[in-house]
Amino acid sequence: MHFGLKPPSQFIGINDLREVWTLADEGGFDGCWVFDHFTALGPDPAGDVFEGWSLLAAMAQATRQVRIGCLVTGNTYRHPGVLAKMAATIDHLSGGRLEVGLGAGGHHTDLGLPTAPPRDLLGRFDEACQILKLLWTEPTVTFVGEHHRLDQTLANPKPVQRPHPPLWLGSSGERGGLRVVAKYADVWINASPFGTGVEELTRLSRIVDGHCAQLGRDPATVRRAVQIGLPDGEDEALRLVETFAQAGFTEIILALRARGGAAVAAAETAVKLLPRLRAMEPR
């Protein structure tokens, strides 16, 4: 099992964020994550929000050991060719510690960002996964899809990691999105509402298994991830993590919901809890 920490990217200052990243790095967490929103989530959208991939570049330099990534990048916010270049750059900045999270996107139309009917969003999502992997691995790429076209495209340097950074795909679409997961993902991270219970996520995980079987892929090659809010009390946190671990989720992301300096205190609590989490891992 692997344990990640997801600090807030909203209602928090850069100095507090740096402190949380340092705690995750030096405290032994496997991953530290940002999100990809341009306005604050929740009832107060006017709160401060930092851009996710810029934060990742900063995290690459502010940390030394912890793996870093975005859960999850909105596919419609950046052309996949641009995202491939950004990811390769940050993989080099971090010395090969990048994890790439991607979802279908389609939000933030208030900024004029593109959206589309679900079928088209799904098609763009599928094509983006193909394009990312091709640009990360092939000398040149020609790609003709319904939504994207590349003509003898160069993308150098390639990422540090071979064959490419792990691809975490976020979806809960049973017929389409989870099939994209089964085709391309190294890790599935659910895109259900935050706090979705283990029963529902286990059901969706079985659907991923079914799509893998149809595609001839071993379901065990798709790791399962879940984001959970850090509960009050160590025993409750341990109970919740154990529930997901027994259901086959091996990537546990502890999301901090505190604001400002309180997020630093919450991160300190998470670091203290981490040895107990590792001790209860199923053998």
C-alpha positions in Angstrom: 0.0 0.0 0.0 1.0 3.6 -0.6 -0.1 6.7 1.3 -0.4 10.1 -0.1 -1.2 13.5 1.4 -3.4 16.1 -0.5 -3.1 19.6 1.0 -5.7 22.2 0.2 -4.9 24.3 -2.9 -7.5 26.9 -1.8 -7.8 29.2 1.2 -4.1 28.7 2.0 -1.0 30.8 1.5 2.2 29.7 -0.3 4.3 29.6 2.9 1.8 27.3 4.6 1.7 25.1 1.5 5.5 24.9 1.4 5.5 23.8 5.0 2.9 21.1 4.3 4.9 19.8 1.3 8.0 19.6 3.5 6.1 17.7 6.2 4.9 15.2 3.5 8.4 14.9 2.1 10.3 14.5 5.3 7.5 12.6 7.1 7.6 9.6 4.8 4.5 10.0 2.7 4.6 8.3 -0.7 2.9 11.1 -2.6 1.8 14.7 -2.3 -1.0 16.0 -4.5 -2.6 19.2 -5.9 -6.0 19.7 -7.5 -6.9 21.3 -10.8 -9.5 24.0 -10.2 -9.4 27.7 -11.0 -12.1 28.9 -8.5 -12.6 27.6 -5.0 -14.8 24.7 -4.3 -17.7 25.0 -1.8 -20.0 27.8 -0.9 -17.3 30.5 -1.2 -16.0 30.5 -4.8 -14.2 33.9 -4.3 -11.5 32.3 -2.1 -7.9 32.2 -3.2 -6.9 29.2 -5.5 -3.5 28.4 -6.9 -3.0 26.8 -10.3 -2.2 23.2 -10.0 0.5 22.5 -12.5 2.4 25.6 -11.5 2.3 24.3 -7.9 3.7 21.0 -9.1 6.7 22.7 -10.6 7.3 24.4 -7.3 6.8 21.1 -5.4 9.4 19.4 -7.7 12.0 21.9 -6.3 10.7 22.1 -2.7 10.8 18.3 -2.1 13.4 15.6 -2.5 11.7 12.2 -2.0 7.9 12.3 -2.2 6.2 11.6 -5.5 4.0 14.5 -6.8 1.0 14.7 -8.9 -2.4 16.3 -9.7 -5.7 14.6 -8.8 -7.0 15.1 -11.4 -6.1 17.3 -14.3 -9.1 18.5 -16.3 -8.5 17.2 -19.9 -10.3 20.1 -21.5 -8.1 22.7 -19.8 -4.9 22.0 -21.8 -4.2 20.5 -25.2 -2.8 17.0 -24.6 0.3 18.0 -26.5 0.9 20.9 -24.2 0.1 18.7 -21.1 2.6 16.1 -22.3 5.3 18.7 -22.5 4.4 20.1 -19.1 4.6 16.6 -17.6 7.9 15.8 -19.1 9.3 19.1 -17.8 8.1 18.5 -14.3 9.3 14.9 -14.4 12.8 16.2 -15.1 12.5 18.9 -12.4 11.5 16.3 -9.8 14.1 13.7 -10.9 11.4 11.3 -12.1 8.9 11.6 -9.3 5.8 12.7 -11.3 2.4 10.9 -11.3 0.0 12.2 -14.0 -3.7 12.3 -13.0 -6.2 13.0 -15.7 -10.0 13.3 -15.9 -12.4 14.2 -18.7 -12.8 17.8 -17.6 -15.5 20.0 -19.1 -15.8 22.5 -16.2 -14.9 26.2 -15.8 -16.9 27.4 -18.8 -17.0 30.7 -17.0 -13.4 31.1 -18.2 -14.4 30.3 -21.7 -12.8 26.8 -21.5 -14.3 24.3 -23.8 -17.0 21.9 -22.8 -19.0 19.3 -24.8 -21.7 16.7 -24.5 -20.6 13.6 -22.4 -19.9 11.5 -25.5 -17.5 14.1 -26.9 -15.8 14.7 -23.5 -15.2 10.9 -23.4 -13.8 10.8 -26.9 -11.4 13.6 -26.1 -10.4 11.8 -22.8 -9.7 8.6 -24.7 -7.6 10.4 -27.4 -5.7 12.4 -24.8 -4.6 9.2 -23.1 -3.3 7.9 -26.4 -1.5 11.1 -27.3 0.2 11.5 -24.0 1.6 8.0 -24.1 2.7 8.4 -27.7 4.4 11.7 -27.2 6.2 10.3 -24.1 7.5 7.2 -25.9 7.8 7.7 -29.7 10.4 9.7 -31.7 7.7 11.4 -33.7 3.9 11.2 -33.6 1.2 11.3 -36.3 -2.2 11.0 -34.9 -5.6 11.4 -36.6 -8.6 11.3 -34.3 -12.0 12.7 -34.1 -10.9 15.6 -31.9 -7.1 15.9 -32.2 -4.6 15.7 -35.1 -0.8 15.6 -34.8 1.5 15.6 -37.8 5.0 14.3 -37.3 5.1 15.9 -33.9 8.3 16.0 -31.9 8.2 16.0 -28.1 11.7 16.1 -26.6 13.0 15.5 -24.0 11.1 12.4 -23.1 10.2 12.0 -19.4 12.8 10.6 -17.0 10.6 7.7 -16.1 10.4 4.8 -18.6 8.2 4.1 -20.4 6.4 7.1 -19.0 5.1 8.6 -15.7 2.3 6.5 -14.2 -1.1 7.6 -15.5 -3.9 7.9 -12.9 -7.3 8.2 -14.6 -10.3 9.6 -12.7 -13.7 8.5 -13.8 -16.9 7.0 -12.5 -18.7 6.6 -15.8 -19.7 3.0 -15.9 -19.9 2.3 -19.6 -17.5 4.8 -21.1 -15.2 6.4 -18.6 -14.2 3.2 -16.8 -13.5 1.5 -20.1 -11.0 4.3 -20.8 -9.6 3.5 -17.4 -9.3 -0.2 -18.3 -7.5 0.6 -21.6 -4.9 3.1 -20.4 -4.7 3.6 -16.6 -1.9 2.5 -14.3 -4.1 3.6 -11.4 -7.9 4.2 -11.2 -9.0 7.0 -8.9 -12.7 7.5 -8.5 -14.4 10.6 -9.7 -17.5 10.1 -7.6 -18.5 12.7 -5.1 -16.1 13.1 -2.2 -16.9 10.8 0.6 -18.5 8.0 -1.5 -18.7 4.9 0.6 -16.6 1.7 0.1 -19.6 -0.3 -1.1 -20.2 2.0 -4.1 -16.5 2.3 -4.9 -16.1 -1.5 -4.7 -19.0 -1.9 -7.2 -17.3 0.5 -9.6 -14.0 -1.3 -9.1 -15.7 -4.5 -10.3 -16.9 -2.7 -13.4 -13.2 -1.8 -14.1 -12.4 -5.5 -13.7 -15.1 -6.3 -16.3 -13.9 -3.9 -18.8 -10.3 -5.2 -18.4 -11.6 -8.7 -19.0 -13.3 -7.6 -22.2 -10.1 -5.9 -23.4 -7.9 -8.9 -22.5 -6.1 -7.0 -19.7 -5.2 -8.4 -16.3 -7.3 -6.3 -13.8 -4.5 -6.6 -11.3 -2.4 -4.3 -13.5 -4.7 -1.4 -12.6 -4.1 -0.3 -9.1 -7.1 1.2 -7.2 -6.9 4.6 -5.4 -9.2 6.5 -3.1 -9.2 9.9 -1.6 -10.5 10.2 2.0 -10.9 13.1 4.3 -8.7 12.7 7.3 -11.2 11.8 10.1 -11.0 13.2 13.6 -9.3 10.7 15.8 -6.6 8.2 14.9 -8.8 5.1 15.6 -11.5 6.3 13.1 -8.9 7.1 10.5 -7.3 3.6 10.9 -10.7 2.0 10.7 -11.6 3.8 7.5 -8.3 3.1 5.8 -8.5 -0.6 6.8 -12.0 -0.8 5.2 -10.7 0.4 1.9 -7.6 -1.7 2.1 -9.6 -4.9 2.6 -11.6 -3.9 -0.5 -8.5 -3.8 -2.6 -7.6 -0.1 -2.6 -3.8 0.1 -2.4 -3.4 3.9 -3.0 -4.8 5.9 -0.1 -4.8 9.7 -0.4 -5.5 11.6 2.8 -7.1 14.9 1.9 -6.7 17.8 4.3 -9.8 19.9 4.6 -8.4 22.5 6.9 -7.5 26.1 5.8 -4.4 28.2 6.1 -2.2 27.4 9.1 -4.7 24.8 10.3 -3.7 22.7 7.3 -0.1 22.6 8.7 -1.4 21.3 12.0 -3.5 18.7 10.1 -0.4 17.6 8.1 1.5 17.2 11.4 -1.3 15.0 12.7 -1.2 12.9 9.4 2.6 12.5 9.7 2.2 11.2 13.3 -0.5 8.8 12.1 1.5 7.4 9.2 3.5 4.7 11.1 0.3 3.3 12.4 -1.2 3.2 8.9 1.8 1.3 7.6 1.7 -1.1 10.5 -1.9 -2.1 9.8 -1.3 -2.8 6.1 -2.7 -6.2 5.1 0.1 -8.8 4.7 
